[in-house]
Amino acid sequence: MEDHLLGWLRTLDEDRLGRILANRPDAIAAPWPRRLDTLAQRLGNGIAAMETLGRLPLPCLQVAETTLAMTRPTAETLARFVGMGPGDVTPWLEHLYDHALAWPGEDGVIHLAEGVTRWWTAPLSLGEPLDHYLNSWSISNDALHALARTLGLHAQGNKRRSLARVIEALSDRDRVEAMVRTSPDGTVPLLDRFAWDGPARDVDGGRFVTPGTPEKWCADHGLLFRPSWHVAEMPREVALSLRGPGYQPPFRPVAPEVAALPVDPEEVDHLMTLAAPHVVERCAALLDNTSKTPLPLLKTGGVGVREVRRMAKETGCDEDETRLLLEVCAVARLLAWDEASGGMIPTERFDRWRLDEGSARLRVLLAAWWRMERSSLRKIDGKYATVLGDDPAGATVARVRRAVLPVLAQLPAGTAFADRDSLVAGVHWHAPLIDQALLRECAPAVLDEARLLGLLANNALTDLGRALAGLTAKPGDEDDDAVPMVEHDPVLAEAATRALASVRRSALFGPDLTAVVTGPPSAELAELLDRVAERESRGAASVWRFTVESVRRAFDRGYEAGELLDELAAVGTIPQPLEYLVRDTARRHGEVMVTTVGCVVQAADVGLLAEIAAHRRLGRLGLRLLAPTVLVSAAPADRTLAALREVGYSPVPVSDTGEITIHRARAEEPPNGKLVLLPGGQVAELPDFPGLAELTAPPYLFEPVPDPFEHARRLINDSRPDDGKNGRTWAIIGRMATRLPTAQQSLLGFVVDRGVRAGITLTDGLTATISHGELKGAALDAWCEEAGDYLEFPLAEIVEVRGAY
C-alpha cells in the first residue's frame, strides 16, 4: 500500500503536496521528513490515518465506505453507484486526496489508505467478495466444480477459470433473482436477513446439511458460506444482487440546515462583556476561598456535593457556575491537592495568574475549558456527575465540545440557533464518528457551559466563542504539562481584550455605606470590595454594603485603617460616614487579644521556671512567663520536651486530663510536596511543583514545523530518483568516518538510507541522538533530538555510533 502511495506522491505538484502536509500535521511533525518515502511511511500509519478520518465530515466517510465496498472503483462508477453526478462526489474525493486517505491510480482506480480499510470490517453491511470465499483453502477443486454444475455452468477447466465463471454468475442480478424464484419455501426471508442485516449471522449448523432446507439450498448455490458451524456469511456480490437495482448507498453531500433566528448583535456583545469579567472575578473568589478553607476530596475521588454548595454559598456563585469553574481551575493548574493542608488549594501558578493582565487570565481559563475532558453540567440519570470525578467518556466529551462550537460559528453573524435537535444533527454531519446518544446527552451541557463562560449569548456565538471555535491548533489533553498554544492565539487574545474592555475599575461610594459599580467590575475591584464589604447584588450593576463586621474582617486579615482608606480612595471618593466607620472600627479592633501558644510548662518551683525562661539555649522556644508557676512556649509540646531534655531538665508530658503520659516518640515524616490533580480525582506528587514556573511564563518554545508549502517544494526537489545512492552512501561513510569500525559505519549508513535512530559520540565527548540523516559533503546532516532541529556533524569527528531504541 505504501508503494502505491509513494508512486502517487511522486506525481503531485507543490500545491497538492502542500495541502496534504497542511492537513496532516502528524506527517510533518518533528523530525519533519526530507524524503518522499519517509513521508509515505508517516501518511500510511494506520493510527494517524484513523485519527484523521475521524475529523472529516459525513460525506467523506460515506465516500470512503462506499469505495471500500466496490470492486475497482473509479470516480465515475462511484458517482453512479450512489445515484449522484460526478460533481457531487468529486469534491469529497478530493477532500480524501488532500488528506492522503485515498488517491487515484494511473488507471483511475481509487486506492484507500490501509488505516481507512481497517475502519470498517463490513462496509455498507456487506461481506467479503466472492473471491475471498471461493479462494479459501476449505474450498477444493471438486467443490468448486460441483458449485459450477449446480449453477448450470461449464465445470471443466482449471480452478481459475471455474472461479471466474462462478463469480460472474453470482454477480449477475437477473440470474440470482431467477435462481431465487425456484428456491424452497423460506429461502427469500432467510436471504433478506443476510442481505440487509448481515453479512454474518448466527445459524443452526445442522440445517445446512439437512436436505430440503433453505439453508442447504443457499449453501449449495453459493449464496451463503459458513466459516464455522454456527455462523454463516453472505458474499458481497450476492448481497448487492439481492438488494435490487434500486439500492443506493447513503450519501448526504449537503449538511443539514440548522434552524436559526435573528438576534441583536449589540445585545450579544453586551452579554459577552458582562460574562467574561464575571468568570475571571468568580475564579479568583473561588480560589481565594480554597486558600482559606482547603477543598477536601471524597475517598472515591472528586469533590462532594456538600462542599460544592458550601463554596457556592460562601462566594456568592451559582452552584452550576461553581462546578464548572472548579473543573476549569484544576485543568488550568490553578488548583491542586496539597497533602499538608488535607485538601485542594491554589498553586503557585495562581499567584502569578492573578498578577497577570485580565485578557491573559481569561484566556488561561478558556484554554483549560477547551481541552477539559469532562463536562461539569452533564447529567446522567438526572444527576450531575461528581466534580473532578472520573468520566470514562472524557475524551469524547472534549470532542463534542470542539464539534459544537464550529457548527455554531458557521451561522451568519446576528443569528442564533432556534432548535437544539437541528443543531445536534448538524454537529453529527460534521463529526459523524461521535456516538449520537452521547452527543445528544452532552450537547446541552456544552451549551450551558459556553453561556457561563461568555462564549454563547442568546443562543448565538459571541466573538469569544468564534475565536475559540476557529482555532486550528491542537488543544492537547487536559493533563498536558506544557501551556497549550491556544492561550497565545492572536485572534483569541484580541477577542478576550475586547470582552474585558468594559470592566469598571472604580466604584461610587454612597453616604448610606454602599458601593455601586455600574457595569462589570474588574477582578481587582471586586476582590477589594469583597474583602471589606458584603455584596448585596450582582448583574448590570453590583452593590456592596459596608458594615462593622465586614470592615473588621478586613482588619482581621492584616489591614490598617490608613492602608484600607487609601485603597478605597484609589477607586472612588470616600464619603464621611464610610471614613468614620473604618476609623471607629479600627479604634475598637484589638480591645481583646487572643494568643496562640504551642504548649504550657508548669512547675511548683517558682525559681526553676524563672531559670528555664532565662536559659539562652531555650530562646528558640519563645518562652513567656504568664504567672510565677505557668510558662508558655511557642513551640508544640514534643519540641518543647525535646529542648528541655537537651539542656538537662527532666520534663514529663501531661494530657488534657492532667495525667502524666509517657509514649514512644515517632519519627517525623518528611513533608510531602504538592500534588497535581489528575482526571478521576487521582493525584500525582510533584514536590514543590518542579518546573511549574517554566510552564506558565514564558511557555515552552518548540522549534516550529516548516511551512507546509515550502516543505512540499523542498521534498519535490530533494526526492528525485538517484541511481546508486546507497552505494555512494557506504563509500562516503567508509572513506570519511575513519574513526568508526565497519559495523558502526554500517549503522550510520542506515541512519542515512533508512532514517533509523542512533546515538553518536564526537571527539570532544559531545553525544547526540540522531535520525533521518543525509550526507552533505564530509558532514552528516541529521535530526538531533536534543537540539530539536537538523544539525551537521563532521563524519571525521564521529568516534562512536550505537543503536538507540
N, C-alpha and C positions, 0 to 999 in steps of 0.2 A: 504493500500500500504506500509506503514511503517513497518507493521508486516512482510510482505514478505521480505522487505529489511533487517530488523533486523535478520530474520532467515538465510538469505544468509550471512550476515556479520559474524554470529557466526560460519559459516563453513569455513571461509577463514584462510589461513596461514598468517604468518607475512609478507611475501614478497608481496602478493597481497594486503593486507590491507595497507601496507606501500606505495605501488604505488597509491592507491586511495587517501591517505592523501596527498601525494606529488602533485597529480593532482588537488586536491580540497582544496586549501588554505583556502577557506571560511569555511570548516568543521573543520579545526584545528586552526582557529584564536582564540585569547584570548577572553574569558576564554576557553582554549582548553578542549575538553570533556574528561572525565575519565571513561565513561561507553559507551558500545556499543549502548544502547538505546538512549542516548543523541546524539551520533554520527549519528544514523539513522534519528533522527529528523532534524539534520542540513543538511544531504545529501538529504533528501526528500523535503527541502524547494523549493517551486516552482520557485521563482525568481532566487535563486542561480543556480538551475538546468538549467533554460533557459539561464542564462549568460554563464554557462559552455558549453552548447550545441552550443552557438554562436561562440565559439572559436575553434570548431572542423572542420576538413576538410569535403569536399563534400561527400565522401563515408559514413562517419558516419551518416550524415543527411539522406542520401538515405536509408541506412540500417534501421535507426530508423523509417522513414516514411513508408517503406515497411512493417516492422514488425507491425506497428500500423494498417495497412490495412488488416492484415491477422487474421484469427481465430486460436488461439492456435499455434502460430508459433514456430518452432524449428530451429536450425541451418541448418538442412538438408532440411526442407521444404522451408526455406528462400532462400537457395542457388538454389534450384530447381526452385523457382518462378522467380528469377532474371536471370535464364539461365546461372549460373556460377557454378564452382565447389566449394565444401566446403572450399578449401584452399584459394579461392579468397574472401570469405565472412568472414571467421572466424577471420582474423586479425582485421577487423574493428569492429566486435562484441566484441572482446577482448578489443579494444580501448574504447568502450562504457562501458564495465565492469570496466575497470580501472578508469573510471570517475564516477562510481556508477550511471550512467544514465540508465543502463539496467543490468539485472542479470538473470541467468538461474534458473528455479525452479528445484525441485527434479525430476520432470518428463521430464526435458529438455525444457519445455516451457519457452520462453523468456518473461520476465516482463520488462516494461518500467516505469521509474520514472514518477510521476504524472506531474511534470513540463514539461516533454517531451510530454506527451499525450495532454497537453493543447496547445502545439505549433501549431499543425495542427488541424483545425476544419474539414477539409475534406482531409485526407491523400490520395495521388495519385488521387485527384479529385473524390474520391469515397464517397458515402453517408454512413449513419448508417447501421448496419447489419439488416437483415430482422426481427430478434428477437426484435429490438427496435421498429419497426412499428407494428408488429403483437401483441406485448405485451402491446400496448398502451391502455389507458383507453377508447379511442374512438372506439376501435375495440371490438365489442360484440361477444359472442359465436356464435350467429346466423350469423353474418357477416363472421366470420372465417369459419364456416361450408359451407356457400354459396361460399366462395372463393375456398374451397377444392373441392366442386362439380364442379365448373367451370373448375378447373384444371384436372378434371377426377379422383379425389382421393376419397378414402373412407371417408365419412363425419361423421361417428359415433365415439363415444368415448369421453373422456374428452378433455378439451382445450389443455392440454399439448401434448397429442398425435396428435391432429389435427395440432397443431403448428409445431411439428417436421416433420410431413408429408409434410406440405406446404413448409417449409424451404428446405427440401431435394429436392422437386420437382423444386423449383425455383433456386436452386444451381446447377442443372443438366444442363450443357451447351447444350447437344444434345436435351434435352426435350424443353428448351427455344427456341432454333433455330427452331425446328419443329413447335412449337406453333406460332412463329412469321411469319412463311411461310403462315399461314392461316389467318393472320390478315387483316383488311381493308386497302385499299389504303391510303398511307400517314403515316402509322404506323412506317415503318422502318426509314425514315428520322427523325421522332419525337424521336424515341428511341435512334438513333445515337447521336442526340444533347445532350440528357441527359447522355448517356454513356461516351461520350468523353469531353463534355463541362459542365457537371453538377457539383455536383449531384442535386443542386436545381436551378430551373429556374422559371421565371415569366410565367404564363399561363393565358388563358381565362377560368375562373372557370365554365362558362356556358357550355363549350364543354364537360366537364366531366360528365354532367348529360343529355346530348343530345344523344339519341340512334343513333348508326351507326357511331359515330365519332371515330377516332383513340384514342383520349384521354379517352373516356369512356371505350373502349375495353381494353386499358392498365390498367386502374384502376380496371376493373372487374377481370382481370387476375393477379393482384398483382404485375404488373411491375412498376407502379407509385403510389405514395401515396401523399395525399395533407394535409400538416399541417395547411394550411389556404386556403381560397377560391381562391386566385390568385397566389399561389405558389405550385409547385409540386416537389417531390424528388424521385430519383431512389435509391432503396436499393443497398447495396454494392455487394451482390451476383449476382444480376441481371446484374449490370454493368459489372462485370468481365465476366459473361457468354456472354454478347453481344460483348465485346471487342475481343472475339475469342481465340482460343487455342494458337495463336502465340504471344499474348500480353505478354510483359515482362516489368516490371517497370524499369525506368532508373537507371543504376548503372555504375559508372565510377571509378573503383578502382585504376587506374593509373593516375597520374597528367599529364596534357598536357605538352608537351615539350616546353620550352622557347627557341626560336631561338637565337643562340649565335654565336659570332665570337671571334677569339683570339685578345688579346691586349697585349701591352708591360707592364708587371708588374712594371718595374722600372719607366716608364713614369707615370703610375697611382700613384705610391708612390710619385713621384716628384710633381705632380699636387696637391696632398693632402698637402704636406709640404708648398706649396705656398698658398693654400686657407685657411688653418687653422689659420696661423698667421694673415692673412688679415682680417678674421672675427673678431678676438679679437681686432685688431687695429681699424677697422671701427666702432665697437660698442663703443669703448672708444671715438672716434671722434664724433659720433652722440650724445652721452650723454654729452660730453663737450659742444657741440653746444646748447643743450637744457638748460644747466646751464647758458649760456649767454642769450639765447632767448627762454623763455618758449614756449613749443609747445601747441598752443590752440586746443581745440576740437570744432567740429561742434555742433550746437544746437541739431541735431538729433543723436549725438554720433559719435565717431571716429574722425580721422584726415583727413582733406580735401586734395584734390589732389594738390592744390596750395602750401600748407605747405610741403607736401612730396617733391615736386620739388624744393622748396627753400632749404630745408635741403640737398637734393642731390647735388645741385649746390655749396652750401657753404662748404660742407665736402668732395667733390670730389667723392662721392659714386654714383654708378649706381642707377637709380630710383627703379628698382626691388629689388636691394640689400637694399635700404633704407626702402622699405615697409616691407621686411622680418625682418630686424634687429630691427625695431621699435616694431614689434609684439613680437619678442623674448625677447627683453629687458623688455617689460611690463609684460610678463608672468614670467620672472625671478625676478620680483620685483626690477629691477634696475631703473625703470622709473615709476613715479606715478604722479597723479594730485595734485597740490598744490593750494589751494584756494587763498592764499595771492598773489601768482605770476600770477594767472589767466591762468595757463597752466600746462603742464606736465614738470616736472623737475627731475633730478636724485635724488634718495633716499639715505638715509644713507647707505644702503646696497651697493650702487655703490662705495662709498668711501672706504669701506672695500674690495670690489671686485677688485678694481684697484690696491690695495696693495698686493693682493694675487699672487702666482706664476702663470705663464702662463697656465699650464695644468689645474689648478683648474678653472681659468677664462673660458677656453674653455669648460670645462665640464658643468659649470653652464649654458652656452648658449645652448649646445646640449641637456641637460636635459629639458630645457624650451621648445625647439622646439619639443622634443619627446612627451611632454604632451600638447602641444598647440592645442586648439580646434578651430582653424581657419586655412585657407590656404591663405597666403599672395598673392600668384601668381595665384590663381584660377580665371578664367574669367567666368562671367555669362553674356550671350548675348553679348559676345565680349568685355566686360568691366570688369575691376578689381573691386572688392568689396571695400568698404571703409576700410582703415587701422584702425584696432582696433574696427571695427564696429560689429554689431550683425550678427551672422550666425546661422540660425535655424538648419543647418545640421552640427554644430560644432563637436558634439560627433562622428558622422560618419566620418567626415574628419580626426579626430585623428585615428580612426580605419583603415582608408585607409593607412595612413602613416605607422602604425605599421604592416600592412599586406604586403606592397610593399617591404620594406627593407628585411624582412626574405626570401621572394622568391628570391630576387637578391642574398642573401647570400648563397643560395643553388647552385648557379652556381659555377663551379670549378674556382679556382684561375687562373688568367690570361685570363679570358673570360668576355665578356660583352654582354648584351642583344642586339640583332640585330633588333628586331621587337617589337614595343610597343604593338601591338594587342596581340601577343603571351604572352607577359608579363602580360597584363591585364587578359587574360584567365587563366594563372597560378595563379594569385592572387585570382581570383574568385573561383578556385578549393580549395584553402587553406582557404578562408574566404567567403563561399558561401552566407552568410546572408547579406553581404553588397550589397546595391542596385547597380545593374550593371550600370545603367545610371550615377549615382553619381560617381561610381568607374572610369568609362571612363572619366568623367569630371575632377576629382581630381587627377588622376594618373600623368598626365603631369606636373601639378603644384608641386606635391610632388617631382618628379624627378628634376625639376628646382631648388627647394629649397635645395635639397640634394647636388646638384652641387655647389651652392653658399656657403654651409657650409663645403665643403671638404669631404662630405660623398660619393660622386659619382664623378668619373672622367673618361672621355672617355666611358661613359655608363657602367662602371664597378664599383663595390663597393670597396671602399678603406678600409684600416684597421680600420679607424674610423667608417665607416658605418657598417662593420661586427661586431664590438664591440657593437655598439648601437643596431643592429638587434638581437644580441644574448642575450640581457638582458631578464631575466625571471621575474624580479621584476616588480610589477605593477607600472607604472609611475605616476599614480594619475591624477586627473583633473587639469586643468590649474589654478584654483583658490584655490588649496591646500595651506594652510599656512605653513605646515611643508616642510622642504627641502626633496625632494624625494631621495630615496636611489640610484636612477640612477646615481647621481653625484659621488657616492662613490664606484661604481663598479670597482674592481681592473683591469679587462681587459680593460675597457674604460679608466681608468687612465693611464695604460701603453701605449695604442694607442695614447692618447692625448699628452703624454710626447714625444713620438717619432715623432708625427706630428709637434711638435714645436721645435724639436731638431736642425733644420737647420736655425733657425731665426738668423739674424745678429744683433749684439749689438754694432757694430762700423760702421763708415762711412769714406769714402775717400773724404777729402776736397780739392778742386782744386783751383788754383790761379785765375780761372775765376769766383770765388764766387759761386761755385756749390758744392753740397754734393751728392755723389753717394753711394748707398747701393746695393751691388752686391748679391742680394738674398732677401728673405722676411725679412723686418725689424721687430724687436721686437716692442711691443706696446709702451714701454717706449721711444725707439729711435725715432719712428715715431711721438710720441707726442712732443718730444723735437724739432725735425726738423720742424714739422708743426707750432710750436709756434714761430719760429724765421726765417723761410724761406717759400718760395712759392713752392709747389710741382708741378713739370712740367710733370712727367711721372711716371707710376707705371707698375709693371709686374715682369719679371725675375730680372730686376734691376730698382730701383726707383731713381729719380733725384729730388733734391731740389735746388732752386736758392735763394741766399741771396740778398736782395735789401734794400735800405734805409727804405722803407715803412714796410717791414717785420721785420727788426730789431727794428724800432721804435715801432711796435706793441708789441714786447716783453717787451720793456721798459714801455709801457703804462700799462702792466699787473704787474708791480712792480719789474721787474728785474733791476739789476745794471750791469754795464759793466763788472766788475771783476767776478761777480757771473755767468753771462752768458758765459763768456770766459772759466771759469773753467768747467762748464758743457759740453761745446763743446769739450774742451781738453780731457775730460774723455772718449769720444767716437771716437777720431781721432786727427791727427796732424793738428793744425790750421795754414794755410799759412798767410804770412804777409798781403796780401790785405784784407783778411777777418778780421784780427785784427784791421787794420786801419779803416775799415768800421764800426765795432762795436764801437770803441772808438770815432770816429768822430761823429757818430750818438748820442752817449751818451753825448758828449760835447754840442751839439745843443739842446738836449732834455730838455725842461723846460724853453726855452727862453721866451715863452709866458705862463702865468698861468691863469687858469680858476678856479674860486672859486664857490662852491655851497653854497648858503645861503638859510635859511628857509623862511625868510621874511625881509622886510626893515621897520625900525622905523624912522619916520621923525618928526621934530618939529621946529618951528621958534625960540624957545628959546634955544640958544647955551648952556647956563648953565644947563638947565633942562636935555638935552641929556647927558652932561658930568656927571651929578649926577646919571642918570639911568645907565650909563656904569660902574660907580664905585660902584654901590649898591651890597653889599655882597650877599644878598638873591637872586639876579638875576644872579649869576655867572653860574648857570647851563644852562643858555640860550646861553652862548658863544658869548656875545655881543662884537662887534668891531666897532670902530668909523672910518668910511671911510672919512667923511667930517664933518665940525662943525655942520651941521644940518641933517646929514644922519648917521644912526646907523644900522648895520646889525645884525641879530640874526640867530644862527644855528638851532634854533627850528622853526617849522612851525608857521603860523600866529595864529592859535587858541590857541596853547600852550603859545605863547608869550603874547597874550592878557590876558590869564588867570593869568599868572605870574605877569604881571604889575598890574592887578587889585588886586591881592592878597596882594601886598605890598603898596597899597594905591593910585596908579595912576588911571587915568580915560582915557584910550586909546579908540579909535574907529577904527573899520576895514575900510579899503579903498579898493575899487575894482580896477581892472586894468585900468579903465577909469578915476580914480581919485575921484569917487563918494563915499560918506560915506555909508556903507551898514550895517544895523543892522538886524541880523537874529537870530532866536531862536537856541540855541546850541543843538546839538543832542548828545545823549549818545553814547559813543564809543562802538562799537560792540566788543565782545570778539573775539580774533583771532581764526580762525579755524585751526584745526590740518590738517596734510597732509592726502590726500585721496588716496586710492589704486584703480587703475583702474580695473574694472570688465568686463567680456565679454559684448559686445554690447555698449561699451563706457560709461557704468554706473560707478559710483564711490561710494566707501564706506569710511566713515570717520574713521580714526584711529589716534586720537590725538597723535602727537609725535611718531607715529609708535610704540606703546607699544609691547614689546616682539620681535621686529624685529631683535635685536642683537642675541637673542636666536635662531632665525630661520636660522641664517647664519653660525655662528661659535661658539661653535660646534653645529651640528644639534641635534634635539631631539633624545634621545636614548630610544628606547622602549624595553621592555622585549622580547627577541627573542622567536619565537614559537619553540616548541620542534622539534627535528629531526623526520621526518615522520615515519621512520622505527623503531626507538627506541620507539616512542609513540605507534606504532602498537603493538609492543611486550608487552608494558605495558597494553594496552587495552585488549589484549587477556588474559593476566594473571589475570587482575583485574575484568574481566566481566564474570566470570564463574557463573553458577546458584547458588544461595544461598537461600535455603528454610528458611522461617521465618525471613528474613532480616528486613521486615517492622516492625514486632513485636519487634525485638530486638532494632530497632531504637527508638521506643517510650519508651521502657523500660529503655534504657540507658539515654535518654534525661530526662525522668521523675525522674530518680534516681540521675543524676549528676547536671542538671541545676535547682537547688533548689531555685534559686532567681527569677525564672520566674513563672508567673501564668500559669494555664493549657492552656489557649488559645494561649499564646505566645510559650509555649512548642510545641504545635501542628504546629504552623507556622515554628518553627525551624526544625521540622520533615519534613515538605515539602521542606525545603532547601536541606535536605539530600536525600530524596527519589525521589523528582521530579525536583530538580535543580532550584527551584524558587528563585527569587531575594528578598532580605530583608535587612533592616538596623538593626544593633545591636549596643548596648552601653555596655562597660565593666565597671568594678568597678572603674577604675581610670579615668573615663569620656571619654575615647577614643571611637570614633564612627567609624563605617566602614559599607560599603555596600557590601554584600556578596552574593554568589550564588554557585551552583554546589558543595555542601558540602559533606563530608564524615566523618564518625566517626572513630577516631583513639584513642582508649582507652578512656580517660577522656577529650579529646580535639576534637574540630570541625575543620577539615581541609577543608577550603573553599576558593573560589576565592575572593580576596579582590580587588575591583575596584580601590581604592585609591593607593594601592601598585602595582597593575598590576601583581600580582602573587598569587599563593596559599599560604595561611598562616594558622597557627594553633592558635585557640582561645580556651582557657580552658573553658569548659562548666560551671564550678562553678563560673566563673567571669563574665558571661554574665548576665546583670541586666535588659535588655530590648530588645525585638525583635519587629520590626514594619514592615509593608509592604512597599515596595519600587516599585514605578510604573514609 
